[in-house]
């Protein structure tokens, strides 16, 4: 699993790529990805976020 720290703005991108929020044993919340492909897709969406074009699906 790949883990990164996050902020609330990134939650929309996380849901779009199929990642999840995990609580670590120390209480820290992190985004977690099943594989490197999900992680790469998450980062590829960042430029779209700044243009307001990222929308989570229902």
C-alpha positions as CSV (number, residue, x, y, z in Angstrom):
1,X,0.0,0.0,0.0
2,X,1.1,3.6,-0.7
3,X,0.3,6.2,2.0
4,X,0.4,10.0,1.9
5,X,-0.7,12.7,4.2
6,X,-3.7,14.8,2.9
7,X,-5.9,17.8,3.2
8,X,-9.6,18.2,2.7
9,X,-9.3,19.6,-0.8
10,X,-7.6,16.3,-2.0
11,X,-10.5,14.1,-0.8
12,X,-12.4,14.6,-4.1
13,X,-9.4,13.4,-6.1
14,X,-9.0,10.4,-3.8
15,X,-12.5,9.2,-4.4
16,X,-12.1,9.6,-8.1
17,X,-9.2,7.2,-8.2
18,X,-10.5,4.6,-5.8
19,X,-8.2,5.4,-2.8
20,X,-9.3,5.4,0.8
21,X,-8.7,7.3,4.0
22,X,-7.0,5.2,6.7
23,X,-6.4,5.9,10.4
24,X,-2.9,4.9,11.4
25,X,-2.0,3.4,14.8
26,X,-0.7,6.8,15.9
27,X,-4.1,8.4,15.1
28,X,-2.8,10.1,11.9
29,X,-5.2,10.2,8.9
30,X,-3.6,9.3,5.6
31,X,-4.7,8.6,2.0
32,X,-4.0,5.1,1.0
33,X,-3.7,3.6,-2.5
34,X,-3.8,0.0,-3.5
35,X,-1.1,0.4,-6.1
36,X,1.2,2.9,-7.8
37,X,-1.3,3.4,-10.7
38,X,-3.9,4.8,-8.3
39,X,-1.3,7.1,-6.8
40,X,-0.1,8.3,-10.2
41,X,-3.8,9.0,-11.3
42,X,-4.3,10.9,-8.1
43,X,-1.4,13.2,-8.8
44,X,-2.4,13.6,-12.5
45,X,-5.7,15.1,-11.4
46,X,-4.0,17.9,-9.4
47,X,-3.7,20.4,-12.3
48,X,-7.4,20.0,-13.0
49,X,-8.3,20.7,-9.4
50,X,-6.7,24.2,-9.7
51,X,-8.9,25.0,-12.6
52,X,-12.0,23.9,-10.8
53,X,-12.7,21.0,-13.2
54,X,-12.5,18.1,-10.8
55,X,-15.9,16.8,-9.7
56,X,-16.5,13.6,-7.7
57,X,-18.9,11.1,-9.2
58,X,-22.1,10.0,-7.5
